[in-house]
Amino acid sequence: MAGAGFAGQAYQVLRERVIAPIAFTEGEAAAVFFAIHALRHYAELPFEAESASAERKFCLNMPDDIRERIDGMKDRVDFLAPKRRAEAPCLGRLLDAAIRGQALRIEYEAKNGAVELRRIRPALLYADDGFWYCTAYCYEREDYRVFRCDRVRRAEPDGPDLQPLDPDEVREARIGAAEAGERVRLRARLTAEGVRRWESKHWLAPMVTVEGNGSGKVDAEVPRGDLPFFAELIIALGSEADAEGPEELRAEIRRRLAERLERYRE
């Protein structure tokens, strides 16, 4: 509460608490600045205005010599993330629901373009490859699922707040979402260049066993629904990858290649 209670003056309720000043070393100041600065690569943030405001305050209150040093580093240090055009208008509400333990009724655009109604309980949000994702319990599927946040067209509270998930439950939610659905055994051989390109997507790297000459093999359980993704990935790798199984994956690769060959037939 702020403001003097004299005639003609009103009290104003502060929207947020202001924390006490924090003493940073030069290295700590640089680390915090670049952590905030790196967020600019994301088209959407659940706290976009706050991060921009924090960066401005941080720069304004730095000693001149530290500000000059950081200015000299800005063009030499960066943490890249692909820029995506997709907007995620419900990002803030999803984060708030995860913190409060709130269930939401959402309109979600599926991969085929159809809009589905779902009731979910968000557990955590994370950014990967320029997109935001929400791991949430889906009441229709009775299991944890991962939702692309830019495909959530609308989100409204549905029922009273529940007890927020504790850290162990959040970890279980992440694991549960990753293991959801029927799984099949994916097998492939990769050249050394194929290994390098496969591992460029960090979540695929643990699937690869690298051999002494730099080549590698993939032998992992994956969701059956992800086979079209892996078919496209192996096609993109060309001669650097050879899919060994399952046969369903090899058939999908043949089908996609036949479609492309037909497209370019004279």
Secondary structure, DSSP 4 states (H G I P E B T S, - for coil): -BS--STT---B--SS--PPP----HHHHHHHHHHHHGGGG-S--TTHHHHHHHHHHHHHTS-HHHHHHHHHHHTT------------TTHHHHHHHHHHT--EEEEEE-TTS-EEEEEEEEEEEEEETTEEEEEEEETTTTEEEEEEGGGEEEEEE-SS--PPPPHHHHHHHHHHHHT-S-EEEEEEEE-HHHHHHHTTSTTTGGGEEE-TTS-EEEEEEEEGGGHHHHHHHHHHHGGGEEEEE-HHHHHHHHHHHHHHHHHT--
